Amino acid sequence: MSKYPNTFLEGEGDRTYSYWRRVHDAFFKQEYQSEHQRFDPHTAQMVLERFHVVYPVH
């Protein structure tokens, strides 16, 4: 696992940081533009959370 475990745990793409960064930067850039803002990946702050199922749905 890389030093960025969330990139692997999300299970998206090839699970690498470079893939995660590329698609998330594109997503946030589009979201910010829709609000007439400029996304700066160097100053943006994110909260990454991990959850586990307590009561599974049957």
C-alpha positions as CSV (number, residue, x, y, z in Angstrom):
1,M,0.0,0.0,0.0
2,S,1.2,3.5,-0.8
3,K,1.8,6.4,1.6
4,Y,-1.7,7.5,0.5
5,P,-3.8,4.6,1.7
6,N,-7.1,6.3,0.8
7,T,-6.2,6.1,-2.9
8,F,-6.0,2.3,-2.6
9,L,-9.0,1.9,-0.3
10,E,-11.3,3.9,-2.6
11,G,-10.8,1.2,-5.2
12,E,-11.1,3.6,-8.1
13,G,-9.1,3.3,-11.3
14,D,-5.7,1.6,-10.8
15,R,-5.7,2.6,-7.1
16,T,-2.6,4.8,-7.4
17,Y,-2.1,8.3,-6.1
18,S,-1.5,9.7,-9.6
19,Y,-4.9,8.3,-10.8
20,W,-6.7,9.5,-7.7
21,R,-5.1,13.0,-8.0
22,R,-5.9,13.3,-11.7
23,V,-9.6,12.4,-11.4
24,H,-10.2,14.3,-8.2
25,D,-8.5,17.4,-9.4
26,A,-10.7,17.3,-12.5
27,F,-13.8,16.7,-10.4
28,F,-13.1,19.6,-8.0
29,K,-12.1,21.9,-10.8
30,Q,-15.5,21.4,-12.5
31,E,-17.4,21.7,-9.2
32,Y,-15.6,25.0,-8.3
33,Q,-16.2,26.4,-11.8
34,S,-20.0,25.6,-11.5
35,E,-19.9,28.0,-8.5
36,H,-17.7,30.6,-10.3
37,Q,-14.7,29.8,-8.2
38,R,-11.2,28.7,-9.0
39,F,-9.9,25.4,-7.6
40,D,-6.4,25.5,-6.4
41,P,-5.2,21.9,-5.5
42,H,-2.2,23.4,-3.5
43,T,-4.4,25.3,-1.0
44,A,-7.6,23.1,-1.0
45,Q,-8.3,21.3,2.2
46,M,-10.1,17.9,2.3
47,V,-11.4,15.6,4.9
48,L,-11.0,11.9,4.1
49,E,-13.1,9.5,6.1
50,R,-13.4,5.8,6.3
51,F,-16.5,3.9,7.4
52,H,-17.4,0.4,8.3
53,V,-20.8,-1.3,8.3
54,V,-22.2,-1.7,11.7
55,Y,-25.6,-3.1,10.7
56,P,-25.5,-4.9,7.4
57,V,-28.6,-4.6,5.2
58,H,-30.1,-8.0,4.2
